[in-house]
Amino acid sequence: MKKTIGFIGLGVMGKSMASHILNDGHPVLVYTRTKEKRKHTSK
């Protein structure tokens, strides 16, 4: 069972961690103030 994981902020560390978790097949919810950063993380 894959759990949804949430991140607040996609700075240097958050972006890397969220990307690795997405690549492992887990659903990820993110909140970031900058829409541009969110675009690079979405599938």
mmCIF file of the N, C-alpha and C atoms, coordinates in Angstrom:
data_MODEL
# 
_entry.id   MODEL 
# 
loop_
_atom_site.group_PDB 
_atom_site.id 
_atom_site.type_symbol 
_atom_site.label_atom_id 
_atom_site.label_alt_id 
_atom_site.label_comp_id 
_atom_site.label_asym_id 
_atom_site.label_entity_id 
_atom_site.label_seq_id 
_atom_site.pdbx_PDB_ins_code 
_atom_site.Cartn_x 
_atom_site.Cartn_y 
_atom_site.Cartn_z 
_atom_site.occupancy 
_atom_site.B_iso_or_equiv 
_atom_site.pdbx_formal_charge 
_atom_site.auth_seq_id 
_atom_site.auth_comp_id 
_atom_site.auth_asym_id 
_atom_site.auth_atom_id 
_atom_site.pdbx_PDB_model_num 
ATOM 1   N N  . MET A 1 1  ? 0.840  -1.179 0.000   1.00 0.00 ? 1  MET A N  1 
ATOM 2   C CA . MET A 1 1  ? 0.000  0.000  0.000   1.00 0.00 ? 1  MET A CA 1 
ATOM 3   C C  . MET A 1 1  ? 0.886  1.243  0.000   1.00 0.00 ? 1  MET A C  1 
ATOM 4   N N  . LYS A 1 2  ? 0.685  2.108  -0.975  1.00 0.00 ? 2  LYS A N  1 
ATOM 5   C CA . LYS A 1 2  ? 1.460  3.340  -1.089  1.00 0.00 ? 2  LYS A CA 1 
ATOM 6   C C  . LYS A 1 2  ? 0.726  4.457  -0.361  1.00 0.00 ? 2  LYS A C  1 
ATOM 7   N N  . LYS A 1 3  ? 1.444  5.169  0.482   1.00 0.00 ? 3  LYS A N  1 
ATOM 8   C CA . LYS A 1 3  ? 0.850  6.276  1.225   1.00 0.00 ? 3  LYS A CA 1 
ATOM 9   C C  . LYS A 1 3  ? 1.147  7.596  0.532   1.00 0.00 ? 3  LYS A C  1 
ATOM 10  N N  . THR A 1 4  ? 0.202  8.516  0.621   1.00 0.00 ? 4  THR A N  1 
ATOM 11  C CA . THR A 1 4  ? 0.412  9.855  0.089   1.00 0.00 ? 4  THR A CA 1 
ATOM 12  C C  . THR A 1 4  ? 1.280  10.633 1.066   1.00 0.00 ? 4  THR A C  1 
ATOM 13  N N  . ILE A 1 5  ? 2.276  11.305 0.527   1.00 0.00 ? 5  ILE A N  1 
ATOM 14  C CA . ILE A 1 5  ? 3.221  12.059 1.343   1.00 0.00 ? 5  ILE A CA 1 
ATOM 15  C C  . ILE A 1 5  ? 3.095  13.525 0.963   1.00 0.00 ? 5  ILE A C  1 
ATOM 16  N N  . GLY A 1 6  ? 3.073  14.411 1.947   1.00 0.00 ? 6  GLY A N  1 
ATOM 17  C CA . GLY A 1 6  ? 2.933  15.838 1.701   1.00 0.00 ? 6  GLY A CA 1 
ATOM 18  C C  . GLY A 1 6  ? 4.198  16.608 2.009   1.00 0.00 ? 6  GLY A C  1 
ATOM 19  N N  . PHE A 1 7  ? 4.446  17.648 1.228   1.00 0.00 ? 7  PHE A N  1 
ATOM 20  C CA . PHE A 1 7  ? 5.588  18.536 1.434   1.00 0.00 ? 7  PHE A CA 1 
ATOM 21  C C  . PHE A 1 7  ? 5.102  19.970 1.453   1.00 0.00 ? 7  PHE A C  1 
ATOM 22  N N  . ILE A 1 8  ? 5.651  20.736 2.359   1.00 0.00 ? 8  ILE A N  1 
ATOM 23  C CA . ILE A 1 8  ? 5.412  22.174 2.381   1.00 0.00 ? 8  ILE A CA 1 
ATOM 24  C C  . ILE A 1 8  ? 6.738  22.822 2.024   1.00 0.00 ? 8  ILE A C  1 
ATOM 25  N N  . GLY A 1 9  ? 6.774  23.430 0.877   1.00 0.00 ? 9  GLY A N  1 
ATOM 26  C CA . GLY A 1 9  ? 7.986  24.086 0.400   1.00 0.00 ? 9  GLY A CA 1 
ATOM 27  C C  . GLY A 1 9  ? 8.814  23.175 -0.490  1.00 0.00 ? 9  GLY A C  1 
ATOM 28  N N  . LEU A 1 10 ? 9.174  23.691 -1.651  1.00 0.00 ? 10 LEU A N  1 
ATOM 29  C CA . LEU A 1 10 ? 9.993  22.924 -2.585  1.00 0.00 ? 10 LEU A CA 1 
ATOM 30  C C  . LEU A 1 10 ? 11.305 23.658 -2.839  1.00 0.00 ? 10 LEU A C  1 
ATOM 31  N N  . GLY A 1 11 ? 11.976 23.960 -1.751  1.00 0.00 ? 11 GLY A N  1 
ATOM 32  C CA . GLY A 1 11 ? 13.306 24.557 -1.863  1.00 0.00 ? 11 GLY A CA 1 
ATOM 33  C C  . GLY A 1 11 ? 14.300 23.495 -2.287  1.00 0.00 ? 11 GLY A C  1 
ATOM 34  N N  . VAL A 1 12 ? 15.556 23.725 -2.034  1.00 0.00 ? 12 VAL A N  1 
ATOM 35  C CA . VAL A 1 12 ? 16.611 22.799 -2.443  1.00 0.00 ? 12 VAL A CA 1 
ATOM 36  C C  . VAL A 1 12 ? 16.366 21.400 -1.889  1.00 0.00 ? 12 VAL A C  1 
ATOM 37  N N  . MET A 1 13 ? 16.090 21.283 -0.617  1.00 0.00 ? 13 MET A N  1 
ATOM 38  C CA . MET A 1 13 ? 15.917 19.970 0.002   1.00 0.00 ? 13 MET A CA 1 
ATOM 39  C C  . MET A 1 13 ? 14.547 19.366 -0.316  1.00 0.00 ? 13 MET A C  1 
ATOM 40  N N  . GLY A 1 14 ? 13.483 20.140 -0.210  1.00 0.00 ? 14 GLY A N  1 
ATOM 41  C CA . GLY A 1 14 ? 12.138 19.624 -0.446  1.00 0.00 ? 14 GLY A CA 1 
ATOM 42  C C  . GLY A 1 14 ? 11.932 19.137 -1.872  1.00 0.00 ? 14 GLY A C  1 
ATOM 43  N N  . LYS A 1 15 ? 12.482 19.863 -2.836  1.00 0.00 ? 15 LYS A N  1 
ATOM 44  C CA . LYS A 1 15 ? 12.342 19.475 -4.243  1.00 0.00 ? 15 LYS A CA 1 
ATOM 45  C C  . LYS A 1 15 ? 13.012 18.132 -4.509  1.00 0.00 ? 15 LYS A C  1 
ATOM 46  N N  . SER A 1 16 ? 14.202 17.961 -3.978  1.00 0.00 ? 16 SER A N  1 
ATOM 47  C CA . SER A 1 16 ? 14.935 16.709 -4.173  1.00 0.00 ? 16 SER A CA 1 
ATOM 48  C C  . SER A 1 16 ? 14.214 15.535 -3.517  1.00 0.00 ? 16 SER A C  1 
ATOM 49  N N  . MET A 1 17 ? 13.761 15.730 -2.287  1.00 0.00 ? 17 MET A N  1 
ATOM 50  C CA . MET A 1 17 ? 13.077 14.650 -1.570  1.00 0.00 ? 17 MET A CA 1 
ATOM 51  C C  . MET A 1 17 ? 11.765 14.287 -2.261  1.00 0.00 ? 17 MET A C  1 
ATOM 52  N N  . ALA A 1 18 ? 10.988 15.282 -2.659  1.00 0.00 ? 18 ALA A N  1 
ATOM 53  C CA . ALA A 1 18 ? 9.711  15.020 -3.327  1.00 0.00 ? 18 ALA A CA 1 
ATOM 54  C C  . ALA A 1 18 ? 9.927  14.290 -4.652  1.00 0.00 ? 18 ALA A C  1 
ATOM 55  N N  . SER A 1 19 ? 10.952 14.666 -5.394  1.00 0.00 ? 19 SER A N  1 
ATOM 56  C CA . SER A 1 19 ? 11.238 14.008 -6.672  1.00 0.00 ? 19 SER A CA 1 
ATOM 57  C C  . SER A 1 19 ? 11.594 12.540 -6.484  1.00 0.00 ? 19 SER A C  1 
ATOM 58  N N  . HIS A 1 20 ? 12.408 12.239 -5.476  1.00 0.00 ? 20 HIS A N  1 
ATOM 59  C CA . HIS A 1 20 ? 12.787 10.851 -5.212  1.00 0.00 ? 20 HIS A CA 1 
ATOM 60  C C  . HIS A 1 20 ? 11.564 10.015 -4.812  1.00 0.00 ? 20 HIS A C  1 
ATOM 61  N N  . ILE A 1 21 ? 10.705 10.583 -4.002  1.00 0.00 ? 21 ILE A N  1 
ATOM 62  C CA . ILE A 1 21 ? 9.515  9.858  -3.553  1.00 0.00 ? 21 ILE A CA 1 
ATOM 63  C C  . ILE A 1 21 ? 8.559  9.628  -4.728  1.00 0.00 ? 21 ILE A C  1 
ATOM 64  N N  . LEU A 1 22 ? 8.408  10.637 -5.602  1.00 0.00 ? 22 LEU A N  1 
ATOM 65  C CA . LEU A 1 22 ? 7.587  10.463 -6.804  1.00 0.00 ? 22 LEU A CA 1 
ATOM 66  C C  . LEU A 1 22 ? 8.153  9.360  -7.695  1.00 0.00 ? 22 LEU A C  1 
ATOM 67  N N  . ASN A 1 23 ? 9.462  9.340  -7.853  1.00 0.00 ? 23 ASN A N  1 
ATOM 68  C CA . ASN A 1 23 ? 10.104 8.321  -8.693  1.00 0.00 ? 23 ASN A CA 1 
ATOM 69  C C  . ASN A 1 23 ? 9.925  6.920  -8.125  1.00 0.00 ? 23 ASN A C  1 
ATOM 70  N N  . ASP A 1 24 ? 9.727  6.814  -6.814  1.00 0.00 ? 24 ASP A N  1 
ATOM 71  C CA . ASP A 1 24 ? 9.470  5.517  -6.186  1.00 0.00 ? 24 ASP A CA 1 
ATOM 72  C C  . ASP A 1 24 ? 8.009  5.095  -6.320  1.00 0.00 ? 24 ASP A C  1 
ATOM 73  N N  . GLY A 1 25 ? 7.178  5.965  -6.911  1.00 0.00 ? 25 GLY A N  1 
ATOM 74  C CA . GLY A 1 25 ? 5.794  5.604  -7.185  1.00 0.00 ? 25 GLY A CA 1 
ATOM 75  C C  . GLY A 1 25 ? 4.787  6.017  -6.131  1.00 0.00 ? 25 GLY A C  1 
ATOM 76  N N  . HIS A 1 26 ? 5.203  6.800  -5.142  1.00 0.00 ? 26 HIS A N  1 
ATOM 77  C CA . HIS A 1 26 ? 4.271  7.254  -4.110  1.00 0.00 ? 26 HIS A CA 1 
ATOM 78  C C  . HIS A 1 26 ? 3.572  8.533  -4.564  1.00 0.00 ? 26 HIS A C  1 
ATOM 79  N N  . PRO A 1 27 ? 2.291  8.688  -4.240  1.00 0.00 ? 27 PRO A N  1 
ATOM 80  C CA . PRO A 1 27 ? 1.618  9.957  -4.511  1.00 0.00 ? 27 PRO A CA 1 
ATOM 81  C C  . PRO A 1 27 ? 2.162  11.035 -3.579  1.00 0.00 ? 27 PRO A C  1 
ATOM 82  N N  . VAL A 1 28 ? 2.367  12.224 -4.121  1.00 0.00 ? 28 VAL A N  1 
ATOM 83  C CA . VAL A 1 28 ? 2.929  13.329 -3.339  1.00 0.00 ? 28 VAL A CA 1 
ATOM 84  C C  . VAL A 1 28 ? 2.045  14.556 -3.511  1.00 0.00 ? 28 VAL A C  1 
ATOM 85  N N  . LEU A 1 29 ? 1.706  15.194 -2.401  1.00 0.00 ? 29 LEU A N  1 
ATOM 86  C CA . LEU A 1 29 ? 1.006  16.479 -2.411  1.00 0.00 ? 29 LEU A CA 1 
ATOM 87  C C  . LEU A 1 29 ? 2.013  17.541 -1.995  1.00 0.00 ? 29 LEU A C  1 
ATOM 88  N N  . VAL A 1 30 ? 2.014  18.669 -2.709  1.00 0.00 ? 30 VAL A N  1 
ATOM 89  C CA . VAL A 1 30 ? 2.970  19.724 -2.368  1.00 0.00 ? 30 VAL A CA 1 
ATOM 90  C C  . VAL A 1 30 ? 2.268  21.064 -2.230  1.00 0.00 ? 30 VAL A C  1 
ATOM 91  N N  . TYR A 1 31 ? 2.845  21.898 -1.392  1.00 0.00 ? 31 TYR A N  1 
ATOM 92  C CA . TYR A 1 31 ? 2.447  23.300 -1.316  1.00 0.00 ? 31 TYR A CA 1 
ATOM 93  C C  . TYR A 1 31 ? 3.718  24.117 -1.409  1.00 0.00 ? 31 TYR A C  1 
ATOM 94  N N  . THR A 1 32 ? 3.731  25.036 -2.331  1.00 0.00 ? 32 THR A N  1 
ATOM 95  C CA . THR A 1 32 ? 4.840  25.969 -2.443  1.00 0.00 ? 32 THR A CA 1 
ATOM 96  C C  . THR A 1 32 ? 4.285  27.299 -2.921  1.00 0.00 ? 32 THR A C  1 
ATOM 97  N N  . ARG A 1 33 ? 4.907  28.368 -2.503  1.00 0.00 ? 33 ARG A N  1 
ATOM 98  C CA . ARG A 1 33 ? 4.420  29.687 -2.897  1.00 0.00 ? 33 ARG A CA 1 
ATOM 99  C C  . ARG A 1 33 ? 4.707  29.988 -4.364  1.00 0.00 ? 33 ARG A C  1 
ATOM 100 N N  . THR A 1 34 ? 5.732  29.352 -4.915  1.00 0.00 ? 34 THR A N  1 
ATOM 101 C CA . THR A 1 34 ? 6.154  29.636 -6.281  1.00 0.00 ? 34 THR A CA 1 
ATOM 102 C C  . THR A 1 34 ? 5.599  28.589 -7.242  1.00 0.00 ? 34 THR A C  1 
ATOM 103 N N  . LYS A 1 35 ? 4.716  29.004 -8.140  1.00 0.00 ? 35 LYS A N  1 
ATOM 104 C CA . LYS A 1 35 ? 4.106  28.074 -9.096  1.00 0.00 ? 35 LYS A CA 1 
ATOM 105 C C  . LYS A 1 35 ? 5.152  27.443 -9.998  1.00 0.00 ? 35 LYS A C  1 
ATOM 106 N N  . GLU A 1 36 ? 6.194  28.174 -10.338 1.00 0.00 ? 36 GLU A N  1 
ATOM 107 C CA . GLU A 1 36 ? 7.246  27.668 -11.216 1.00 0.00 ? 36 GLU A CA 1 
ATOM 108 C C  . GLU A 1 36 ? 7.910  26.425 -10.625 1.00 0.00 ? 36 GLU A C  1 
ATOM 109 N N  . LYS A 1 37 ? 8.159  26.399 -9.333  1.00 0.00 ? 37 LYS A N  1 
ATOM 110 C CA . LYS A 1 37 ? 8.773  25.236 -8.682  1.00 0.00 ? 37 LYS A CA 1 
ATOM 111 C C  . LYS A 1 37 ? 7.833  24.039 -8.702  1.00 0.00 ? 37 LYS A C  1 
ATOM 112 N N  . ARG A 1 38 ? 6.551  24.281 -8.566  1.00 0.00 ? 38 ARG A N  1 
ATOM 113 C CA . ARG A 1 38 ? 5.565  23.201 -8.556  1.00 0.00 ? 38 ARG A CA 1 
ATOM 114 C C  . ARG A 1 38 ? 5.494  22.523 -9.926  1.00 0.00 ? 38 ARG A C  1 
ATOM 115 N N  . LYS A 1 39 ? 5.645  23.274 -11.001 1.00 0.00 ? 39 LYS A N  1 
ATOM 116 C CA . LYS A 1 39 ? 5.584  22.716 -12.354 1.00 0.00 ? 39 LYS A CA 1 
ATOM 117 C C  . LYS A 1 39 ? 6.673  21.678 -12.580 1.00 0.00 ? 39 LYS A C  1 
ATOM 118 N N  . HIS A 1 40 ? 7.856  21.906 -12.042 1.00 0.00 ? 40 HIS A N  1 
ATOM 119 C CA . HIS A 1 40 ? 8.985  21.005 -12.272 1.00 0.00 ? 40 HIS A CA 1 
ATOM 120 C C  . HIS A 1 40 ? 8.849  19.696 -11.504 1.00 0.00 ? 40 HIS A C  1 
ATOM 121 N N  . THR A 1 41 ? 7.997  19.651 -10.518 1.00 0.00 ? 41 THR A N  1 
ATOM 122 C CA . THR A 1 41 ? 7.857  18.448 -9.700  1.00 0.00 ? 41 THR A CA 1 
ATOM 123 C C  . THR A 1 41 ? 6.679  17.589 -10.142 1.00 0.00 ? 41 THR A C  1 
ATOM 124 N N  . SER A 1 42 ? 5.696  18.172 -10.812 1.00 0.00 ? 42 SER A N  1 
ATOM 125 C CA . SER A 1 42 ? 4.488  17.414 -11.165 1.00 0.00 ? 42 SER A CA 1 
ATOM 126 C C  . SER A 1 42 ? 4.749  16.447 -12.309 1.00 0.00 ? 42 SER A C  1 
ATOM 127 N N  . LYS A 1 43 ? 3.944  15.378 -12.315 1.00 0.00 ? 43 LYS A N  1 
ATOM 128 C CA . LYS A 1 43 ? 4.017  14.394 -13.403 1.00 0.00 ? 43 LYS A CA 1 
ATOM 129 C C  . LYS A 1 43 ? 2.853  14.588 -14.333 1.00 0.00 ? 43 LYS A C  1 
# 
